[in-house]
């Protein structure tokens, strides 16, 4: 979720009060889910990095580079930070309005910039995670209102937009795939995660809190995997999500939860409670002795980075 002015927050709440365009679902039609039970497996939470003043120290997104560094997008301070497995800050450099951050198939890191309601420009920057002093460069610009980021195996970029319809697809050469974007007409997408040939998106503005599946090769056939809220009062403000142990794990910004979702059946449970405005979650990969089969890392609007160990 990107940082907003009070005016933007007010606009979103007003939209929720009167209803916003929901997710077009070709095949779902599922009824709202009942209240979620706790997941059967135990999960513990440990602080990896303490936060500062909530919201003012908002860390928005994170990604592992597969070479031993955790990269974190600090949206308020407009920086990208690189952390060692022991929590030491290795490097930090400016990226205005830093948002979604992902590793590309070329081994480079990509991060959204301009994730800010006052930004006049937005897009994607690239940097080399092996450099002693990374220098980000623009690869895509001129796209406003963006938030989440996903990259497929061919190097295509996918950008979510919280207050617009259509998940934006950008080809590796930087051109827009307008037809694909038009067909992926999901309103209010936030987190994005690619699993095989499917793109999963959490939707923040729909009061039923849906998770959506978008086939990469046929985006018009997007469907709803599950709806995690039963009423507008129970909206979870779903943020980023990741793939873990065969399931999706989605951050509920409002409720401070990580929710585990079976992408085939929609069966869901609460994995963790008590987080402080979690905005993104990722599986620990090639990060010291942190176990990718058990360990998840989460960033929060509180500024904290926390480690969740499952099982």
N, C-alpha and C positions, 0 to 999 in steps of 0.2 A: 504494500500500500504506500503510495507516495505522500509526502508531507503536503498538507493543505493549509491554506489560510482559513480563518473562521468563516469567511464568505463561502468558500468552496464546501466546507463541512456543512454549513447551513443549507446549501443547495442540494447536497446529497441527501440530507435528512428530509428535506421537503419532498424530494423525488420519491423517497421510500414511503412517505406518508400517503401519497396519492397513487403510488404504483409506478413502476418503470417497465419498459419492455422486457419481457421474460426471454428465456432461452427457447428458440425454435427447436423442437425435438421431433425428428421424423419417426421415431420408433418407441419412445419411452412411455410417456403418459403415466409414469409412476405416481402413486399417491405420496404425500409427504411422509417421511420416516417418523416412527415414534421416538420418544426421548431415548437418547443414546446411553447404553450401558457401558461400564468400564471394560476395557479389553482384558482378557484373561491373563496375559503375560504381564509380569511386573515391570515397571520402568522407574528409574531413578534419575534425578536431575542434579547436576553439579555445575557451578558457575565457572566458566572458562575465562571470562573477562568481565569484570564489574562494569556497570553502567554509571552514568552521571545523573544529570537532571532529566527526568522523563520527557520525551518528545524532543527536547533540545539536544539530546544525545542519541537521537534516533539512528540506529543501524538498520538499514533497509533490506539488504540481500547479501548472500554469501555463496561461495563456490570453491571447491578444491581443485587445484591445478594438476593433481596426479603426480606432483614432484615434491610434495612435502610442505606446501604452503596453502594456508586458508586465506582466501581473498574476500574482503568484506567491503560493501558499499555503504559509506556513511553519508546519508542523504542530506542532513542539515549542514554539516561542516563541509560538504562538497569534496569528499576525499575517498580514495580507495586505499585500504590498509591491507598489508600482508602479514600474517601471523605464523609463527613457528608452532610445532606441535606442543611445546611447553607453555604456550601463551605469550611468548615474547613478540613484541612488535618488530618485525624485520624492516619494513619499509612503508612509506605512505606518500601519496602524491595527489594533486588536485584533479578532480573531475566534477564539474558543476552539476548539481542535481543528480548525483550518482544513484542508479536504481538497479534493475535486474542485471546480474552478472553471471556469465557462463563460460565454460571452456569450449572452444571450437574444435572441430575434427583435425585442424592443423596444429593443435597444441597451443595456439595463442589464446589469450583471454579477451573476452568481449564484455563491455559494460555499457548500459544505457546512460545517456546524459540528458540533461534538460528535463528530468522528472520532477517538475515543479510547476505549479499553476501560473507563476509569473514569468516562466521561461519563454523567450521568443523563438527559440530553436531547440530541437531535440533530435536524438538519433542514437547511434552506436559508435563507441570508440573501441580501439584494439590496442593491446599492449603485450609485450613479451614478458612472461612470468619468470624467465631465466635471467633477465637483465638485472644488474646490481641496482640500477636506478631506472625503473621503467618509465618510458615516455609515451603516454597515450596519444593516438592519432585518430582522427575522424575517418570512419569508413562509410557511414550513412548519416545524413543530416536532413533537416527540413521536415521532420515529423513531430508534431506536437501531441501532448496528451498521452504519452506512452507510459508504460509501467514495467510489466514483466517481459522476460526474454527467454527464448528457447532457440536452439540451433540443431538442425538435423545432420545426419551423417554426410550429406552432400554440401553442407555449408550454407543452406538457406536459413534465414533469420525469421523468427516469428515474434511479433510484438503485441502485447495486450494493451487495451485502452479501457480504463475504468468507466468513462462517461461517454463512450461512443460504441457504435455497432461495427463489428468486423474485426477479427484478429488479422493484423497486418503481416503479409508475407513479403520479405525482401530477398531477392535472389543474391547469390554470391557476388555478382558484379555491381550490386547496389541499386538495381532497378526494382520497382514495385511490381508484384504480381497482382494486378488489380482484380482479375477474375477470381483468383483463389480467395482473396480478401473479401470480395463481395459474397461469395458462397459461404464463407465461414462467418455468417452474420450473427454472431453471439454478442449480445450487449453486455457491457460491464465486466469483461474478463479481467482477471488479475494475475494469479499465478499460472505458469505454463510448464508442462513437463512432457517430454517425448518418450514414449515406450514403444519400441519397435516401429511400426508404421502408423501409430496413433498419437495424436496430440491431446493431452488432457488439460483442461482449464478449470480453475475455480472462478466462480462468479460472485463478485462482491456486492453488486447493486440489486440483485434479485432477492426478495424477501424470503424465498424458500431455500436459499443458500445451496444452489446446485453445483455439482461437479459435472463437467461436460466432456464428452469424447468426440474428437474431430479427426476423421480419417485423413491422413496427409494426402492421399491420392484421390479423395472424393469428399472435399470439405462440406459440400451441401448436405451430406448425410450425417451431420452431427446429431448426437443423441445425448440425453441426460442419463448419467450413470446413477445418480442418487440426489435426493433433495434432503438436506440435513436440518432444515427448520420447518416447523409446523405452522408458524404464523409470523406476521411481521414483527411482533414483539420478540420473537425468538431468533431474529436474524443474527447469523454468526459473524458476518463481515469476513468471509473467507479470504485468506491472503495466499501466500505461495504454497507450493506442494512439491513433493518428491516421490520417487519410487523406491520402495524399501521392502525386502522380503516378499516380493510378489504382490504387494499392496501399494496403494497410494497413502501418503501421510500428508494431511492438509492442516495448515495453521488457521485457527479461529482467532482473529485479532481481538474481537470483542470479548470472547469468553475465556481467553488465555488457555486454550486447549490445543493439543495435537490430536487429530481425528484420523483413525485408520480406516481406510475404505477398500473393500475388495472391488477391483475394477470390472470384474465379470458379473458379480451378483448385486453390487451396491451395498452389501452388508457392511455395517459400520459400527465402530465402538470408539470410546475415548481412551486414547493411549496415555495422555498426560494432562493434568489440570494444574492450575496455579501459576502459569506463566504470566509475564507482564507485557501484554500487547505484542505477541509474537508475529513477526512479519514474514519470515522465511525459514525454511528447514531444508537441510541437505544431509545426505549420507556421507560419513567420513570415508574418504578414499585416499589411499597412499599417504596417510597423515600420521607418521610416527607409529606408535603402538595402539592407536585408536582403531577399533575393530569395525570394518564396514558391515559386518553381519549383525552388529548390535548397536553401534553408536551413531547417533544423529546429532547434528549441531543446529542450533536455533539462534537467530538474532531477533532483537526486540526493539520496540520504540522506547523502551526504558533505557536503551543503550547497552544492555547486557548481551553477552554471547554465552549461551549455556550448552552443555553437553547432556544429551539424554541417552542413557544406556538401557536397552530393552533386554529383558530376560535375566 
